[in-house]
């Protein structure tokens, strides 16, 4: 179960992920700290993170790289002063707990190489060295009771959840809560 996994914050403190999952939360499962997928996702979703927070939904990002890499990640995507919580689990147990896959073919081969090259040309680098490069990411939206409302599992490199789909899921969840509370 995801809530029972242990993650580490940027200061090296071990935390139960369950402690971060109070209330509605969008959990984004990252790959390694220099991943092209992270760059693609945060370029599109980054400007909407404040809106997500204003809707009362926490954003927790779980990486698989080193604790030291969290600071560089926060700086690179200008998240230092945001309401986003970034933690890591290099053991991959958190990613495994939600069923995310490791895949040689999903992050290698012609399609993945095309994704890397085409996105590099657009300014989205893919650097190696800090985290498990074979692990695929994804995103899950949990309601206030911890029930999964929406989910996207990346099947291959570059198969990120569209930011519009994420926003739609957040807005639909919040609208549904308003309806039953009236």
N, C-alpha and C positions, 0 to 999 in steps of 0.2 A: 504494500500500500504506500502511495506517495507521501502521505503525511508522516509516515514513520521513518522516512529516509533522513540521513544527516547530510547537511550542506555546510559550507564554510564561508564566512563573510570576508570582506577585504582586509579585516584586521586579524584574521586567523582564528576567529571564534567559531567553534562548532555549534551548529544550531539544528534543531529538529525542523524540517521543512514545514511540518504541521503548525509550528508557531507562527509562520509567515502567512498561513492560509486562512486567517480569520476574516470573515466577511467575503464579499464578492472579490474574486481575484483572477487576473489573466496571468497564466504561467507560460512563459516563453522558454522553450528548451533550445539552447544555443549549441553550436558545435564548438570547435576550438576558437580561441580568442581572435584569430586573424581570418576567420572564415568569410568567404564571399557571400554566403547566405545571410550572415549577420549584417553585413554591409547593405545588401539589397533590402532586407526587412526594415532595418532601422532608418534607412534613407526615406522609405515610404511611410513607416509607422511613427517615426520619431516626432514629427510635428503634431501628431494626434495624441501623444502620451499625456499631455496636460489635460486634454479633453476627456480622456478615459478616467483620469484621476478625479476630474470635476464631477464625473458621474458616479463617484463613490466606488470605483473599482480599482483595487491595488494592482500594480504590475510587478511581478517577480520574474527575473530572468535567471535561469540556471545554466551555467556553462560547465564545461568539462576540463578546463585548463587549470593552470596554477593559480594560487591565491594572489601571487604577485601580479599576474596578468589582469586582474580585475581593475586595478587602478588605471592601467593603460587603456582598457576597454572603455571605462567611464569617460576618460579624457577624449578618446578618439570620437566618441559619439555624443559628446557634450551632455553627459548624464550626471555629472558630479553633483549638481545642485537640484536634481530632479527628484520626484517622489518615487522613482523606480528603485527597487531593491535588486542588486545583482549579487549572486552567490555562485559557488562552484561545487562540483562533486566529481573530482577526477576519477573516482572509483566507477563511475557510470551507473551506480545503483539507482539513482533517481530516474534517469532516462529509461533504464530497464524496468523500473516499477510501473511505468505507464505504457510499456510495450514498444518504445521506440527502438528501431533496429540499427545495428551496425551493418554496413554493406560495402564490400569492395566494389561491386558493380554499380551501386548507387552513387558512389563518389568518385569512381574511376570510369574509364572507357570513353568512347567518342562523345557521347552526349554531355558528360561531365566536363570533359576537356573543352568542348565548345562553350559551355556555360562559363568556365573560368576565363577563357580568352575573350569572349564577347563582353563579359562584364568588366574585365580588367581594362578593356579599351574604353569603357564608359566611366572609369574611375573607381571601380569596386575591386580592390586587390584581394588576393587570396594568399595569405602568408602562412607558412607552416611553422611548427615547432612548439606550440603551447596548447596541448590538448590532443585528444584522440581524433585524428582526421577521418576515421572510418565511421564515426558515430553520426547518425542523422538526427535532425532536430524536429521541432514541432511546436504546437501551442495548444493550450487547453484553457477554457473559460469555466470557472467554477462559481456557482451561486453562493449565497451567504451560508447555506447549509452544507457546502462542500460537494454538492452534486454537479456532475459534469454536464454543462449546458451545450457546449460546442467544442469541437476538436479538429485539429489538422495535423496529420502525421506526414512529415516530408518523406517522399518515396525515393527521391534522388536529389543530387546536388542542384540547388536552384529552385526546387519545388517548395517555395515558401508560401505561407498563408497570405493571400492578398489582404492588404491593410483594409480595403473596403469590406471584405468579409468579416474581418475581426471587428471593425466598428459596427457593422450590422448586427453581429451577435451580441455585442455589448449593449447596443441600443434596444434590441428586442428583449434582452433579459431585463433591463431596467424598466422598459415599458410594461412587460408582463408582471413585474413586481408591483408596479403602480396600480395595475388593474385589480389585482387580488387584494390590495390593501384598502381599496375604496370602500 
